[in-house]
């Protein structure tokens, strides 16, 4: 039986989404082909019809996850041009910190495995991360303190993403929910101060942890 091109695209999208969830939950080493195919509801043959190896599936899942984040930021900038950063930081350190690991952001959950991945994966990750940094940078407003020290918008975007990703990693790792929320609130305040959002001085100014 020959499947249509549309069916093949839908199947590949389903496999990529499932792979992203499994890799987030189990890590690269803990995610076998059987787990990937079971999560996607496809056969091994169907899996290898789209990917040559687990490493290729991982690379695709990573790029898809970072692309999702970049597109979400772009959409938020378009819908809330003046307040997108506060909404983004609150969502990232709120829902994206507390949701199931399989639905978490690719940046903190998949980057550790990228460090151990092959050169092709790391090169592709680097290129996509640069696009993500550029997307964030174009939405940043003026920050007199940062500008006085010669910090470019791109540099500020890199620091922001590192703050949020590192903050979520620490907040997810601890077993104490009070400490987890404290980490989220402190990182949210620091991130908004860094990006020039004066509301960051108020510890309750974001929805982080809510």
N, C-alpha and C positions, 0 to 999 in steps of 0.2 A: 504494500500500500504506500503510495506517495503522498506525503503531507504537503500542504500549501506553504508558501513562503511566510504567510501570516502566522500559521500554526507553529512553524519553526521559530519565528521571532518570539512568540508568546511563551513557548517552551523554554527558550534560552533565558528570557527575562525571569521566568519562574525559578530556574536553576540558579541564576545570579542572586536573586533575592534570598533564596533558601541558603545558598552558600554564605552569604553575608551574615545571616543569623547564626549559622553553625560556627563559623570562624570566630565571631564575636563571643559566643558562649564557651567554646571549647579550645580556642586558640588553634593555630595552624597544626601543631603537633597532635592535638587531640581530635582533630576532625578528619576521619577517614572517608574514603569514597563512598562506602556504604551509608555512612551517616548523611553525607551530602545528598545522595540520590533518594534516600528515605525521606528527608526533609522536603525535597522538591517533588516527591511523588513520581519519580521517573526511574527508568531502568538504567543499569550501568551502560548499556549500549547507547541510550539516549544522551547520557552524560558525555560520553566520549565522542558523540556526534557533534558536540559543541565545543568541548575543551580537550586538548591533547593530554593534559595532566592536572593533578591537583594544584600544582603551583600556578598554572595558567588560570584556573578557576579562582584561586586566591587573589591573583593580581587583578583580575577583572572585578572581583567583589570590592577590593580596596578602592579602585578607581571609581567604581559606581558609587560607593559610599561617600567619598570625598566630593564627587560631582554633585551628589544630592545636597550636601551641605552648602556648596557654592551656589547652587541654584536656589536653595531656600533663602540664603542671605540676599541674593539678587531680588527675589520676589518681595522680601520684607522691606528692602530699601525702596522698592517701587511703591509699595502700599503705605509705608510709614516713613517718608523721607526725613522727617525731623526727629522722630523718636525711635527709629528702628534699633539702635544700639541697646537702649534700655530693655526693649522687648526681647531682643536676641539674648542678651546676657541672662535675663531672668528665666527664659525658657531653657537655655543651655544648662544653667546651674540648678534649675528646678526639675522640670520633667525629664530632661536628658540625663540627669544624675540619678533619678529614682525609678525610671522605667526598667523593664526587663533588659538584661544585658544584651539579649539578641536584637533589641531595638535601639540600642545605644548608638552614639555617634562613632563613626569609623575612625575619627582622628585619635581619640585616646584608646579605643579598644583594639584597633588593628595595627597601629603604628609600631608597637613593640615587636610584632612578628615580622614587620617589614625590615627592621634592623637586621634580622637574621636571614632575610630572603635573598634570592639571586639578584645579580646586577640588573637584569632586565626589569624586574619588579621595582627595585629601588630607583632606577632611572625614571620609570613611568610614574612612580609615586612623587618623585621630586618635581617633575613637570606639572603634575596636577596640583601639588601643594603651592607652587608658584602662582598658578591661576587662582587658587583660593585666596592667597595673600593679596593678590591684585584686586580681587572682588571686594575684600574687606577694606583695603586701602582707599579705594575710590569713594567709599561711603563715610570716611572719617572727616570730622570737622576740625577746625583749628584748635590747637592746644598750645597756649603761649609758653608754658613751661618746657614742653618737648621741643617746640620750635626754637626756643632760646638756646637749647643745647644741641641744635643741629640734627634733631631726630626726624627723619623723613616719615611720611605717612606709611610707606611700606614697612619701615622698621617698626613703627607703632603697631601695624597689623600683625607682624610676626610675634611681637611680645604679647599682644592680646590673645592670639590663638594659643600661644604657649601657656599663658595664665589659665585660660579656660580649660584646655585639655589637661594640664597638670592638676588643676583644682578638682576636676571631675574624677580624675584617677585616684587622688588621695581620698576624696569624699566617698567614693565607692569602695575603697579598700578597707576603710575602718569599719569595725563592728558596732561602734557606738553611734546611734542615730543623732544624738545631740552634737557630738563632735563633727559628724558629717555635715550637719546643717551649719554649724559654726564655720567650717571651712568654706562652704558654699557662699555664705554671707560675706565673709572677709574677702574672698576672691572677687565676688561681684562688686564690692565697693572699690577694690583696687583697680579692677578692670575699667570701671566707669570713670574713675578719677584719671586713669591713664589716657582714656579716649576723650577727655574733656567734658564729660557729663557731670555737672555740678551736683546733681541729685544723689551722686554716689556717697556724699557725706552723711546721708541719712541711712542707717543700717536697715531700714524697712522700705527702702526706695525701689527694690526690685522684688520680683516674685520668686527669687531663688529659695528653694526649700519649701515653698508652699504647695 
